[in-house]
C-alpha cells in the first residue's frame, strides 16, 4: 500500500487504512491530499520532515528530535516515510489509546531498538525535546538529566538499570505526572486537518 502514492487511494486501501487507524475515510483522503501536496513523490524524506518540525517549533531547535521521530515514523527503515507509515503513526500519536501512545513512545525512547530504554537513551530524547521547545523549558529551571532521574527512578521498578516496555507502560499508566514529564504528545502534528 502506498507504493505509488501519487495516485488516489483505492477503495481497498481506504478501507484498510480506516480499519487500521482512528481516522475516517474522509479524513484519510484529506490527509492523503495534503501529504501528496507536500510530497508529490509519495515519500517524505528526512530533510522535509525536519522542515515541518522547524515550522511547528520556530522558537527552538527541533533538528535532533525530528531525527528521532522520523526513525519511528519510518517503520520499514527505508529512509523515507510513505503515506501508509505517516497516517498509521499519526493515528496512534494523536488519537490512540494511552496504551497505544505509550507503546509508540517506547519505540521512540528505545533508540537502539533492543527492547529496553537506558538512562542515556532517555536523556538523549528528553534533551532533544528541551532543545525543540526552546525557552519554554528554560522557564522551569530544570535539566533533561534531572527530569530523567526522577522518571527513571519511578519506572525502573526492579532497579536493573533499564526500563522495559512493561515498566514503561505500567509506570506511565499509574502516574499521570510521568506522561507529562515524558512529553508524550510528541509529534506536534494536529489530530485533524481542515479542507
Z-matrix of the N, CA and C atoms (Angstrom, degrees):
N
C 1 1.443
C 2 1.522 1 109.08
N 3 1.319 2 116.44 1 138.44
C 4 1.445 3 119.74 2 175.78
C 5 1.507 4 114.14 3 82.39
N 6 1.345 5 119.04 4 7.52
C 7 1.453 6 121.08 5 179.61
C 8 1.512 7 112.05 6 -62.04
N 9 1.346 8 117.33 7 -47.60
C 10 1.455 9 121.63 8 175.46
C 11 1.522 10 106.95 9 -111.40
N 12 1.310 11 115.42 10 80.82
C 13 1.467 12 120.68 11 -173.46
C 14 1.511 13 112.90 12 -75.53
N 15 1.351 14 118.68 13 -3.97
C 16 1.454 15 119.75 14 -178.88
C 17 1.530 16 111.56 15 -75.92
N 18 1.311 17 117.60 16 -9.67
C 19 1.458 18 121.25 17 177.53
C 20 1.531 19 109.66 18 -99.86
N 21 1.300 20 114.12 19 168.83
C 22 1.452 21 119.00 20 175.56
C 23 1.528 22 109.52 21 -66.18
N 24 1.296 23 115.39 22 151.96
C 25 1.458 24 119.69 23 175.75
C 26 1.528 25 109.04 24 -70.11
N 27 1.309 26 116.42 25 140.67
C 28 1.464 27 120.00 26 176.99
C 29 1.528 28 109.00 27 -75.24
N 30 1.314 29 115.75 28 165.67
C 31 1.466 30 120.69 29 177.21
C 32 1.526 31 110.79 30 -59.04
N 33 1.349 32 115.07 31 -39.61
C 34 1.464 33 119.73 32 179.99
C 35 1.536 34 110.91 33 -65.88
N 36 1.320 35 116.44 34 -42.43
C 37 1.469 36 120.02 35 178.83
C 38 1.523 37 110.87 36 -63.85
N 39 1.328 38 116.59 37 -43.01
C 40 1.469 39 120.36 38 177.73
C 41 1.520 40 111.39 39 -60.97
N 42 1.320 41 115.81 40 -45.39
C 43 1.464 42 120.63 41 179.88
C 44 1.522 43 111.02 42 -60.78
N 45 1.331 44 115.81 43 -43.87
C 46 1.464 45 120.82 44 -179.77
C 47 1.537 46 110.82 45 -65.28
N 48 1.321 47 117.53 46 -43.33
C 49 1.468 48 120.37 47 179.27
C 50 1.528 49 111.41 48 -67.41
N 51 1.316 50 116.48 49 -37.29
C 52 1.464 51 119.27 50 176.90
C 53 1.530 52 110.09 51 -64.06
N 54 1.325 53 115.76 52 -38.93
C 55 1.468 54 120.56 53 179.51
C 56 1.530 55 111.37 54 -67.92
N 57 1.346 56 117.50 55 -36.88
C 58 1.461 57 121.69 56 -173.15
C 59 1.530 58 114.22 57 -96.53
N 60 1.336 59 116.95 58 0.88
C 61 1.472 60 119.75 59 178.88
C 62 1.522 61 109.69 60 -129.51
N 63 1.323 62 114.37 61 179.94
C 64 1.467 63 120.96 62 176.75
C 65 1.536 64 110.66 63 -102.08
N 66 1.331 65 116.62 64 23.25
C 67 1.457 66 121.68 65 -178.75
C 68 1.522 67 110.59 66 -110.51
N 69 1.330 68 115.34 67 152.43
C 70 1.464 69 121.11 68 174.36
C 71 1.526 70 108.83 69 -82.05
N 72 1.329 71 116.41 70 167.24
C 73 1.464 72 120.37 71 177.06
C 74 1.528 73 110.52 72 -58.54
N 75 1.318 74 116.00 73 -41.73
C 76 1.472 75 120.42 74 -179.36
C 77 1.538 76 110.16 75 -61.71
N 78 1.327 77 116.63 76 -44.15
C 79 1.470 78 120.13 77 179.28
C 80 1.529 79 111.03 78 -65.56
N 81 1.322 80 116.50 79 -39.97
C 82 1.469 81 120.64 80 179.25
C 83 1.524 82 110.00 81 -62.50
N 84 1.332 83 116.80 82 -44.75
C 85 1.470 84 120.17 83 177.74
C 86 1.526 85 111.11 84 -59.14
N 87 1.321 86 116.04 85 -43.39
C 88 1.468 87 120.48 86 -178.97
C 89 1.531 88 111.32 87 -65.99
N 90 1.342 89 116.91 88 -45.29
C 91 1.464 90 119.68 89 176.27
C 92 1.523 91 110.33 90 -60.37
N 93 1.331 92 117.12 91 -39.90
C 94 1.459 93 121.52 92 179.97
C 95 1.528 94 110.48 93 -62.61
N 96 1.314 95 115.74 94 -42.74
C 97 1.471 96 120.84 95 178.43
C 98 1.532 97 110.05 96 -58.70
N 99 1.325 98 116.61 97 -48.11
C 100 1.470 99 120.32 98 -179.35
C 101 1.528 100 111.77 99 -68.58
N 102 1.313 101 116.65 100 -36.28
C 103 1.461 102 120.75 101 178.17
C 104 1.532 103 109.75 102 -61.78
N 105 1.329 104 116.26 103 -46.05
C 106 1.465 105 120.01 104 -179.15
C 107 1.531 106 112.15 105 -69.18
N 108 1.322 107 115.85 106 -30.73
C 109 1.465 108 119.14 107 177.62
C 110 1.532 109 109.42 108 -62.86
N 111 1.332 110 116.19 109 -43.40
C 112 1.467 111 121.09 110 179.98
C 113 1.521 112 112.93 111 -83.32
N 114 1.331 113 116.78 112 -24.60
C 115 1.469 114 121.68 113 -176.65
C 116 1.523 115 109.35 114 -135.16
N 117 1.328 116 117.76 115 73.95
C 118 1.469 117 119.88 116 -176.64
C 119 1.522 118 113.98 117 -58.06
N 120 1.319 119 116.98 118 -24.93
C 121 1.465 120 119.87 119 179.01
C 122 1.524 121 112.05 120 -73.91
N 123 1.324 122 115.90 121 -15.27
C 124 1.459 123 120.04 122 -176.95
C 125 1.516 124 113.02 123 89.18
N 126 1.337 125 116.81 124 3.95
C 127 1.459 126 121.68 125 179.02
C 128 1.520 127 109.73 126 -131.09
N 129 1.316 128 115.57 127 133.74
C 130 1.455 129 122.13 128 178.41
C 131 1.519 130 108.19 129 -101.82
N 132 1.324 131 116.74 130 115.07
C 133 1.455 132 121.72 131 -179.00
C 134 1.517 133 112.48 132 -85.16
N 135 1.325 134 115.97 133 169.67
C 136 1.467 135 121.86 134 -177.80
C 137 1.519 136 112.67 135 -59.17
N 138 1.335 137 117.40 136 -42.63
C 139 1.457 138 120.43 137 -177.08
C 140 1.524 139 111.38 138 -65.26
N 141 1.332 140 116.28 139 -43.31
C 142 1.465 141 119.98 140 178.30
C 143 1.524 142 111.02 141 -66.26
N 144 1.312 143 116.18 142 -36.57
C 145 1.457 144 121.43 143 177.50
C 146 1.532 145 109.91 144 -62.39
N 147 1.329 146 116.56 145 -42.60
C 148 1.460 147 121.11 146 177.66
C 149 1.524 148 110.92 147 -62.29
N 150 1.321 149 117.35 148 -39.56
C 151 1.468 150 120.77 149 179.09
C 152 1.527 151 111.51 150 -61.39
N 153 1.322 152 116.29 151 -38.36
C 154 1.465 153 120.42 152 177.20
C 155 1.523 154 109.69 153 -59.89
N 156 1.320 155 116.28 154 -45.79
C 157 1.465 156 120.13 155 -179.33
C 158 1.529 157 112.06 156 -67.64
N 159 1.309 158 117.46 157 -32.43
C 160 1.465 159 119.86 158 176.91
C 161 1.520 160 110.64 159 -66.15
N 162 1.336 161 117.34 160 -32.80
C 163 1.457 162 121.15 161 177.15
C 164 1.531 163 111.05 162 -72.90
N 165 1.314 164 116.54 163 -37.95
C 166 1.472 165 120.88 164 -178.51
C 167 1.529 166 111.04 165 -73.24
N 168 1.331 167 117.12 166 -36.70
C 169 1.466 168 122.28 167 -176.95
C 170 1.533 169 109.58 168 -123.01
N 171 1.349 170 117.04 169 70.38
C 172 1.468 171 119.95 170 -175.36
C 173 1.528 172 114.16 171 -69.94
N 174 1.320 173 118.52 172 -18.96
C 175 1.472 174 121.33 173 -176.99
C 176 1.522 175 113.62 174 -94.25
N 177 1.306 176 116.62 175 1.95
C 178 1.462 177 119.97 176 -179.36
C 179 1.515 178 110.35 177 -129.42
N 180 1.319 179 114.75 178 -170.02
C 181 1.460 180 120.75 179 178.13
C 182 1.533 181 107.80 180 -118.28
N 183 1.342 182 117.26 181 95.90
C 184 1.461 183 120.17 182 -176.13
C 185 1.530 184 114.91 183 -87.30
N 186 1.332 185 118.22 184 7.24
C 187 1.470 186 120.62 185 -173.67
C 188 1.524 187 112.72 186 -56.27
N 189 1.328 188 117.13 187 -51.83
C 190 1.469 189 120.49 188 -176.77
C 191 1.526 190 111.03 189 -66.22
N 192 1.328 191 116.05 190 -44.39
C 193 1.461 192 119.49 191 -177.87
C 194 1.521 193 111.07 192 -65.16
N 195 1.330 194 117.31 193 -40.90
C 196 1.464 195 119.21 194 -178.95
C 197 1.528 196 111.12 195 -63.08
N 198 1.338 197 117.71 196 -30.05
C 199 1.471 198 119.92 197 175.97
C 200 1.531 199 110.87 198 -66.56
N 201 1.332 200 115.92 199 -41.13
C 202 1.467 201 119.53 200 178.49
C 203 1.531 202 110.74 201 -64.74
N 204 1.335 203 116.64 202 -46.37
C 205 1.462 204 120.98 203 179.57
C 206 1.526 205 110.54 204 -63.02
N 207 1.330 206 115.86 205 -42.71
C 208 1.460 207 120.49 206 -179.96
C 209 1.524 208 110.63 207 -55.37
N 210 1.322 209 116.69 208 -43.17
C 211 1.469 210 119.83 209 -177.03
C 212 1.526 211 111.78 210 -64.77
N 213 1.334 212 117.95 211 -26.74
C 214 1.463 213 119.69 212 178.32
C 215 1.531 214 110.11 213 -83.18
N 216 1.343 215 117.41 214 -39.95
C 217 1.467 216 120.33 215 176.32
C 218 1.528 217 110.59 216 -62.60
N 219 1.330 218 117.51 217 -38.05
C 220 1.464 219 123.10 218 -178.92
C 221 1.531 220 108.70 219 -78.86
N 222 1.320 221 115.40 220 72.95
C 223 1.465 222 122.06 221 -171.17
C 224 1.530 223 113.39 222 -59.03
N 225 1.325 224 117.75 223 -32.36
C 226 1.463 225 119.48 224 -178.53
C 227 1.532 226 112.86 225 -96.20
N 228 1.335 227 116.95 226 7.27
C 229 1.478 228 123.23 227 178.17
C 230 1.528 229 113.01 228 54.98
N 231 1.326 230 115.76 229 37.53
C 232 1.469 231 120.70 230 -178.41
C 233 1.525 232 112.99 231 -84.61
N 234 1.321 233 117.17 232 -12.61
C 235 1.460 234 120.29 233 -177.25
C 236 1.513 235 113.15 234 95.54
N 237 1.333 236 116.40 235 -0.30
C 238 1.463 237 120.72 236 174.45
C 239 1.528 238 108.69 237 -149.25
N 240 1.312 239 114.70 238 160.40
C 241 1.468 240 120.82 239 -177.95
C 242 1.528 241 108.11 240 -107.42
N 243 1.322 242 115.97 241 123.91
C 244 1.466 243 121.02 242 174.98
C 245 1.523 244 108.56 243 -84.56
N 246 1.319 245 116.66 244 167.42
C 247 1.464 246 119.75 245 177.11
C 248 1.517 247 110.53 246 -60.18
N 249 1.316 248 117.25 247 -40.62
C 250 1.456 249 122.12 248 179.21
C 251 1.536 250 110.62 249 -56.85
N 252 1.325 251 116.95 250 -48.42
C 253 1.471 252 120.95 251 178.58
C 254 1.520 253 110.76 252 -64.46
N 255 1.319 254 116.18 253 -42.04
C 256 1.460 255 121.59 254 -178.69
C 257 1.525 256 111.87 255 -60.95
N 258 1.330 257 116.78 256 -52.28
C 259 1.467 258 120.04 257 -174.11
C 260 1.529 259 111.70 258 -68.78
N 261 1.331 260 117.10 259 -33.96
C 262 1.470 261 119.10 260 178.59
C 263 1.532 262 111.00 261 -69.07
N 264 1.329 263 117.26 262 -43.24
C 265 1.463 264 119.83 263 178.72
C 266 1.527 265 110.57 264 -67.15
N 267 1.321 266 116.41 265 -41.54
C 268 1.461 267 120.44 266 178.97
C 269 1.524 268 110.94 267 -62.01
N 270 1.311 269 116.21 268 -39.21
C 271 1.454 270 120.99 269 178.94
C 272 1.522 271 111.35 270 -59.96
N 273 1.310 272 116.54 271 -47.29
C 274 1.466 273 120.48 272 -179.52
C 275 1.524 274 110.74 273 -66.09
N 276 1.328 275 117.04 274 -46.64
C 277 1.467 276 120.09 275 -173.22
C 278 1.516 277 113.66 276 -72.99
N 279 1.332 278 117.51 277 -25.37
C 280 1.464 279 118.63 278 -177.82
C 281 1.525 280 113.89 279 -104.60
N 282 1.336 281 117.32 280 -27.63
C 283 1.460 282 119.56 281 -174.19
C 284 1.520 283 114.46 282 -132.27
N 285 1.307 284 116.54 283 0.72
C 286 1.457 285 119.43 284 -178.62
C 287 1.519 286 112.14 285 -70.56
N 288 1.306 287 115.20 286 167.45
C 289 1.460 288 120.44 287 174.25
C 290 1.530 289 108.03 288 -68.62
N 291 1.305 290 116.86 289 166.02
C 292 1.460 291 120.20 290 178.03
C 293 1.529 292 110.04 291 -58.09
N 294 1.323 293 117.01 292 -41.94
C 295 1.468 294 119.78 293 -179.66
C 296 1.536 295 111.21 294 -63.95
N 297 1.334 296 117.94 295 -40.96
C 298 1.462 297 121.01 296 177.00
C 299 1.531 298 110.87 297 -62.69
N 300 1.322 299 115.57 298 -43.49
C 301 1.467 300 119.59 299 179.27
C 302 1.524 301 110.92 300 -63.96
N 303 1.322 302 116.32 301 -39.81
C 304 1.458 303 119.96 302 179.95
C 305 1.528 304 111.40 303 -67.55
N 306 1.323 305 117.18 304 -39.11
C 307 1.464 306 120.34 305 176.89
C 308 1.521 307 109.92 306 -62.54
N 309 1.335 308 116.31 307 -43.14
C 310 1.464 309 120.72 308 177.91
C 311 1.535 310 110.30 309 -64.25
N 312 1.335 311 116.35 310 -44.33
C 313 1.464 312 120.64 311 179.99
C 314 1.526 313 110.93 312 -63.04
N 315 1.328 314 117.12 313 -37.28
C 316 1.457 315 119.84 314 177.18
C 317 1.523 316 109.96 315 -57.02
N 318 1.335 317 116.65 316 -43.32
C 319 1.470 318 119.61 317 -179.89
C 320 1.527 319 111.56 318 -65.53
N 321 1.311 320 117.81 319 -26.14
C 322 1.465 321 121.12 320 175.05
C 323 1.527 322 110.46 321 -72.63
N 324 1.315 323 116.77 322 -47.49
C 325 1.463 324 121.08 323 -177.99
C 326 1.527 325 112.73 324 -71.22
N 327 1.327 326 116.84 325 -27.28
C 328 1.467 327 121.18 326 178.16
C 329 1.529 328 108.51 327 -82.62
N 330 1.309 329 116.29 328 74.92
C 331 1.467 330 122.98 329 -171.38
C 332 1.521 331 112.37 330 -57.69
N 333 1.320 332 117.50 331 -44.02
C 334 1.467 333 119.29 332 -177.04
C 335 1.533 334 113.15 333 -88.20
N 336 1.328 335 116.66 334 3.39
C 337 1.472 336 123.12 335 174.54
C 338 1.524 337 113.47 336 57.80
N 339 1.349 338 116.09 337 38.57
C 340 1.467 339 119.48 338 179.25
C 341 1.528 340 112.77 339 -99.89
N 342 1.338 341 116.67 340 8.36
C 343 1.461 342 120.10 341 176.95
C 344 1.515 343 115.08 342 86.57
N 345 1.327 344 116.74 343 8.67
C 346 1.467 345 120.11 344 177.16
C 347 1.531 346 108.94 345 -150.22
N 348 1.315 347 114.37 346 152.61
C 349 1.463 348 120.64 347 -179.73
C 350 1.517 349 108.45 348 -108.80
N 351 1.317 350 115.65 349 123.36
C 352 1.456 351 120.25 350 175.59
C 353 1.525 352 108.90 351 -89.62
N 354 1.308 353 116.17 352 164.52
C 355 1.458 354 121.36 353 176.68
C 356 1.541 355 109.94 354 -57.68
N 357 1.341 356 116.80 355 -41.80
C 358 1.473 357 120.11 356 -179.58
C 359 1.529 358 111.58 357 -63.59
N 360 1.333 359 117.41 358 -40.10
C 361 1.463 360 119.82 359 177.90
C 362 1.524 361 110.51 360 -62.62
N 363 1.330 362 116.28 361 -44.21
C 364 1.452 363 119.85 362 -179.75
C 365 1.534 364 110.28 363 -64.52
N 366 1.321 365 116.94 364 -40.65
C 367 1.471 366 120.23 365 177.86
C 368 1.523 367 110.38 366 -62.66
N 369 1.332 368 117.88 367 -40.46
C 370 1.473 369 120.82 368 177.86
C 371 1.524 370 111.70 369 -58.35
N 372 1.325 371 117.06 370 -46.35
C 373 1.464 372 120.32 371 -178.65
C 374 1.523 373 110.56 372 -68.80
N 375 1.322 374 117.72 373 -46.81
C 376 1.466 375 120.35 374 -178.35
C 377 1.533 376 110.73 375 -64.08
N 378 1.332 377 117.59 376 -37.52
C 379 1.461 378 120.71 377 175.49
C 380 1.524 379 110.00 378 -61.04
N 381 1.328 380 116.61 379 -43.78
C 382 1.467 381 120.97 380 178.94
C 383 1.533 382 110.84 381 -62.43
N 384 1.338 383 116.95 382 -37.81
C 385 1.462 384 120.68 383 177.34
C 386 1.524 385 110.03 384 -65.29
N 387 1.332 386 117.34 385 -45.16
C 388 1.463 387 121.30 386 178.61
C 389 1.528 388 110.27 387 -58.65
N 390 1.328 389 116.92 388 -44.54
C 391 1.465 390 120.55 389 179.65
C 392 1.524 391 110.89 390 -63.89
N 393 1.319 392 116.63 391 -37.48
C 394 1.460 393 121.43 392 -177.07
C 395 1.521 394 112.05 393 -68.17
N 396 1.320 395 116.48 394 -43.88
C 397 1.465 396 118.66 395 -176.75
C 398 1.522 397 112.29 396 -85.57
N 399 1.318 398 117.15 397 -8.00
C 400 1.463 399 121.46 398 172.20
C 401 1.506 400 114.39 399 61.93
N 402 1.304 401 115.38 400 -129.20
C 403 1.466 402 121.66 401 -171.16
C 404 1.520 403 114.46 402 -65.67
N 405 1.318 404 119.41 403 -13.51
C 406 1.464 405 120.97 404 177.96
C 407 1.529 406 110.75 405 -61.75
N 408 1.329 407 117.23 406 -37.66
C 409 1.458 408 120.53 407 -179.23
C 410 1.526 409 111.70 408 -80.76
N 411 1.315 410 117.14 409 -30.52
C 412 1.464 411 120.43 410 -179.65
C 413 1.523 412 111.17 411 -62.32
N 414 1.342 413 116.20 412 -31.41
C 415 1.464 414 120.65 413 179.53
C 416 1.525 415 111.24 414 -61.59
N 417 1.310 416 117.54 415 -29.83
C 418 1.468 417 121.61 416 -177.11
C 419 1.517 418 112.59 417 -84.27
N 420 1.315 419 117.65 418 -7.21
C 421 1.474 420 123.36 419 179.64
C 422 1.534 421 110.59 420 50.17
N 423 1.287 422 114.56 421 51.66
C 424 1.452 423 121.87 422 -179.42
C 425 1.526 424 107.31 423 -127.41
N 426 1.317 425 116.43 424 149.45
C 427 1.466 426 119.51 425 177.28
C 428 1.525 427 109.34 426 -107.93
N 429 1.325 428 116.86 427 158.44
C 430 1.469 429 118.42 428 175.79
C 431 1.535 430 111.71 429 -57.34
N 432 1.331 431 116.85 430 -41.40
C 433 1.468 432 120.09 431 -178.55
C 434 1.525 433 111.69 432 -63.82
N 435 1.330 434 117.38 433 -39.91
C 436 1.469 435 119.15 434 -179.22
C 437 1.527 436 110.73 435 -67.26
N 438 1.321 437 116.77 436 -38.91
C 439 1.461 438 119.53 437 177.68
C 440 1.527 439 110.21 438 -65.97
N 441 1.310 440 117.01 439 -45.54
C 442 1.467 441 121.21 440 -178.96
C 443 1.522 442 110.85 441 -63.62
N 444 1.319 443 118.13 442 -39.61
C 445 1.468 444 120.22 443 179.52
C 446 1.518 445 111.76 444 -57.32
N 447 1.321 446 116.51 445 -42.61
C 448 1.469 447 120.07 446 -179.95
C 449 1.528 448 109.77 447 -68.31
N 450 1.331 449 116.87 448 -48.68
C 451 1.465 450 121.24 449 -178.29
C 452 1.524 451 110.30 450 -62.57
N 453 1.308 452 116.50 451 -45.03
C 454 1.460 453 121.00 452 -176.18
C 455 1.528 454 110.64 453 -64.56
N 456 1.308 455 116.54 454 -39.58
C 457 1.467 456 120.55 455 178.78
C 458 1.521 457 110.92 456 -60.95
N 459 1.331 458 116.72 457 -40.58
C 460 1.463 459 120.89 458 179.93
C 461 1.528 460 111.11 459 -71.93
N 462 1.324 461 117.19 460 -40.61
C 463 1.461 462 120.40 461 -174.11
C 464 1.521 463 114.64 462 -80.41
N 465 1.312 464 118.15 463 -37.40
C 466 1.462 465 121.38 464 -176.90
C 467 1.528 466 108.68 465 -79.22
N 468 1.319 467 115.04 466 73.67
C 469 1.461 468 121.27 467 -171.30
C 470 1.526 469 113.64 468 -63.78
N 471 1.316 470 117.46 469 -32.55
C 472 1.467 471 119.09 470 179.94
C 473 1.532 472 112.13 471 -95.85
N 474 1.316 473 116.44 472 4.30
C 475 1.471 474 123.80 473 175.00
C 476 1.530 475 112.93 474 52.10
N 477 1.347 476 115.27 475 44.85
C 478 1.463 477 118.82 476 178.16
C 479 1.535 478 112.73 477 -97.56
N 480 1.344 479 116.64 478 5.16
C 481 1.458 480 120.14 479 175.67
C 482 1.511 481 115.40 480 93.43
N 483 1.321 482 117.03 481 1.21
C 484 1.463 483 119.94 482 175.25
C 485 1.524 484 109.13 483 -150.33
N 486 1.331 485 115.00 484 164.18
C 487 1.458 486 121.87 485 -178.56
C 488 1.521 487 108.29 486 -113.62
N 489 1.332 488 116.02 487 123.92
C 490 1.464 489 120.96 488 175.70
C 491 1.530 490 109.10 489 -83.06
N 492 1.321 491 116.10 490 170.89
C 493 1.464 492 118.71 491 178.22
C 494 1.525 493 110.69 492 -61.39
N 495 1.326 494 117.75 493 -41.48
C 496 1.468 495 119.94 494 179.38
C 497 1.526 496 110.79 495 -61.62
N 498 1.338 497 117.52 496 -44.42
C 499 1.462 498 120.39 497 178.83
C 500 1.537 499 110.39 498 -63.30
N 501 1.318 500 116.53 499 -40.57
C 502 1.457 501 122.04 500 -179.56
C 503 1.523 502 110.44 501 -62.49
N 504 1.323 503 116.46 502 -50.68
C 505 1.465 504 120.82 503 -178.01
C 506 1.524 505 110.89 504 -67.40
N 507 1.340 506 117.30 505 -47.46
C 508 1.470 507 120.17 506 -179.50
C 509 1.519 508 111.70 507 -61.99
N 510 1.330 509 117.06 508 -43.44
C 511 1.461 510 120.46 509 179.99
C 512 1.513 511 112.09 510 -62.53
N 513 1.325 512 116.53 511 -44.12
C 514 1.463 513 120.07 512 -178.79
C 515 1.522 514 112.08 513 -71.39
N 516 1.331 515 117.08 514 -34.86
C 517 1.464 516 119.00 515 -179.30
C 518 1.530 517 111.74 516 -73.18
N 519 1.319 518 117.25 517 -24.45
C 520 1.463 519 120.71 518 179.75
C 521 1.520 520 112.56 519 -84.73
N 522 1.327 521 116.81 520 -22.31
C 523 1.459 522 119.46 521 -172.32
C 524 1.523 523 110.42 522 -136.83
N 525 1.333 524 116.73 523 105.36
C 526 1.471 525 121.71 524 -178.95
C 527 1.524 526 111.45 525 -58.70
N 528 1.335 527 118.01 526 -29.46
C 529 1.462 528 120.71 527 178.96
C 530 1.526 529 110.81 528 -59.21
N 531 1.337 530 116.43 529 -37.20
C 532 1.464 531 119.87 530 -179.65
C 533 1.521 532 110.30 531 -64.32
N 534 1.319 533 117.36 532 -42.83
C 535 1.462 534 120.34 533 178.48
C 536 1.521 535 109.44 534 -58.35
N 537 1.304 536 116.94 535 -44.77
C 538 1.467 537 121.33 536 178.26
C 539 1.523 538 110.30 537 -65.96
N 540 1.313 539 117.18 538 -45.10
C 541 1.467 540 121.50 539 -177.54
C 542 1.522 541 112.00 540 -62.47
N 543 1.324 542 116.34 541 -32.28
C 544 1.462 543 119.83 542 -179.79
C 545 1.527 544 112.25 543 -86.76
N 546 1.337 545 116.77 544 0.05
C 547 1.469 546 121.58 545 178.71
C 548 1.517 547 110.52 546 50.89
N 549 1.321 548 116.40 547 59.59
C 550 1.459 549 120.12 548 -171.78
C 551 1.524 550 115.19 549 -78.68
N 552 1.324 551 118.81 550 -1.35
C 553 1.463 552 119.24 551 167.39
C 554 1.519 553 105.14 552 -91.79
N 555 1.330 554 115.28 553 71.15
C 556 1.453 555 121.83 554 -164.13
C 557 1.507 556 116.47 555 -85.62
N 558 1.301 557 118.71 556 -23.81
C 559 1.455 558 116.83 557 -171.85
C 560 1.514 559 112.28 558 -74.53
N 561 1.327 560 117.94 559 -31.34
C 562 1.452 561 119.98 560 -174.86
C 563 1.510 562 112.27 561 75.35
N 564 1.338 563 117.34 562 0.82
C 565 1.452 564 122.09 563 -178.01
C 566 1.524 565 109.83 564 -92.07
N 567 1.334 566 117.14 565 147.41
C 568 1.463 567 119.30 566 -178.86
C 569 1.515 568 112.12 567 -71.79
N 570 1.330 569 115.70 568 155.56
C 571 1.467 570 120.95 569 178.86
C 572 1.527 571 111.75 570 -77.25
N 573 1.324 572 116.42 571 -17.32
C 574 1.458 573 119.82 572 179.42
C 575 1.519 574 109.27 573 -148.22
N 576 1.314 575 114.71 574 164.87
C 577 1.468 576 120.35 575 176.93
C 578 1.509 577 108.31 576 -123.41
N 579 1.292 578 115.54 577 152.28
C 580 1.469 579 120.71 578 -179.92
C 581 1.534 580 109.09 579 -100.78
N 582 1.322 581 117.28 580 142.17
C 583 1.470 582 120.03 581 178.74
C 584 1.523 583 112.15 582 -66.81
